[in-house]
Amino acid sequence: MLYKCEICGRLSDNIEEIEECENKGMSKPVVNEGDIIYFKDCEDTPLYYGIFKSILNNSNVFLEVYQKAFIFFNKLLPYEVSKIIIDGHDILYRLKGIKGKSASFYSGSIDYEHGYYYPEIHNNELMNEILEKCNKKFKING
């Protein structure tokens, strides 16, 4: 018999594994859409920083976004939380630049739903780390 996690859809024949999975709960955002956060892509909180040394995806789209974003690495800049995507236990924060203050890069399809985005913060653990390191001097909206 297969059991299914009602949060993420994971299947297993081990009910204890599924109960443990469900006990993780659904991710809850630590910031809201529209909030302004300060973000610095650097060795301490890397999203793309330094990835050029070990490119995982050789596509032209990836390289184009990487090259555009590179000039903003290691600079503390404000970004708006434009979209929060919750997928079961996982959460993703898509940031967008503020005109004249930061940058926003996207590539891929015109519907903004596919392709690479920068910056994009995956999971609450990394978001909390960024808030702690980059936002302690600044008031976060929301």
C-alpha positions in Angstrom: 0.0 0.0 0.0 1.3 3.5 -0.9 0.8 6.5 1.4 0.9 10.1 0.2 2.0 13.3 2.0 -1.0 15.7 1.7 1.4 18.7 1.6 4.0 17.8 -1.0 2.5 14.7 -2.7 5.4 12.4 -1.9 4.6 8.7 -2.0 6.0 5.9 0.1 5.0 2.5 1.4 6.3 3.5 4.8 3.6 5.4 6.8 6.1 6.7 9.3 8.1 8.4 6.5 4.9 10.1 5.3 3.9 11.1 8.8 7.3 12.6 9.3 7.1 14.4 5.9 3.6 15.8 6.8 4.9 16.9 10.2 7.3 19.3 8.5 4.3 21.4 7.6 3.7 23.8 4.8 6.2 26.7 4.4 5.1 30.1 5.6 6.6 33.2 4.2 8.9 35.2 6.5 8.3 38.4 4.4 5.4 39.6 2.3 5.0 40.4 -1.4 5.8 44.1 -1.8 8.3 44.2 1.1 11.6 45.8 0.5 14.7 43.8 1.6 18.3 44.5 1.2 20.3 41.7 -0.5 23.9 41.2 -1.2 24.9 38.2 -3.3 28.3 37.3 -2.0 30.3 34.3 -0.7 28.4 34.5 2.6 24.9 34.1 1.0 25.6 32.9 -2.5 22.9 32.5 -5.1 25.0 33.0 -8.2 28.2 34.4 -6.8 31.2 32.4 -7.8 29.1 29.8 -9.7 31.0 30.6 -12.9 33.8 28.5 -11.6 31.6 25.4 -11.7 28.8 26.1 -14.1 26.0 23.5 -13.7 24.1 24.6 -16.7 25.9 25.6 -19.9 22.9 27.2 -21.6 23.2 30.6 -23.2 20.3 31.9 -21.2 22.1 31.0 -17.9 25.3 32.6 -19.0 23.5 35.8 -20.2 21.8 36.2 -16.9 24.9 35.4 -15.0 26.9 38.0 -16.9 24.3 40.7 -16.4 24.0 40.0 -12.7 27.8 39.8 -12.1 28.2 43.6 -11.9 25.8 43.7 -8.9 27.5 41.0 -6.9 28.9 41.9 -3.5 26.9 45.2 -3.4 24.2 45.7 -0.8 21.1 46.8 -2.8 17.3 47.1 -2.1 14.9 44.7 -3.8 11.2 44.3 -3.7 9.7 40.9 -3.0 7.7 40.6 -6.2 6.4 37.0 -5.9 6.3 34.3 -3.3 5.8 30.8 -4.5 4.8 28.0 -2.0 5.1 24.5 -3.3 4.4 22.0 -0.5 7.3 22.2 2.0 9.3 24.5 -0.3 9.2 28.2 -0.7 10.7 30.6 -3.2 11.0 34.4 -3.1 11.4 36.2 -6.4 12.9 39.6 -6.1 12.8 42.5 -8.5 15.0 45.5 -8.7 14.0 49.0 -7.7 14.5 51.5 -10.6 17.7 53.4 -10.1 18.7 51.5 -6.9 19.1 47.8 -7.9 18.7 45.5 -10.8 16.3 42.9 -11.9 17.2 40.2 -14.4 14.9 37.7 -16.0 15.2 35.5 -19.1 13.3 32.8 -20.8 9.7 33.1 -21.8 7.8 36.3 -22.0 5.2 35.2 -19.5 7.8 35.5 -16.7 7.0 32.0 -15.6 9.9 30.1 -17.1 13.7 30.7 -17.4 16.2 32.1 -14.9 15.5 34.9 -12.5 17.9 36.9 -10.4 17.7 37.2 -7.6 15.6 34.4 -6.5 15.8 33.1 -2.9 15.0 29.5 -2.2 13.8 28.4 1.3 13.2 30.3 4.5 16.6 29.3 5.9 18.4 31.3 3.3 15.9 34.2 3.5 16.4 34.4 7.3 20.2 34.4 6.8 19.9 37.2 4.3 17.6 39.2 6.6 20.0 38.8 9.5 23.1 39.7 7.6 21.9 42.4 5.3 18.8 43.9 6.9 19.8 44.5 10.6 20.5 48.2 10.0 17.4 48.7 7.9 13.7 48.6 8.7 11.9 45.9 6.7 8.5 46.9 5.3 5.5 44.9 6.3 
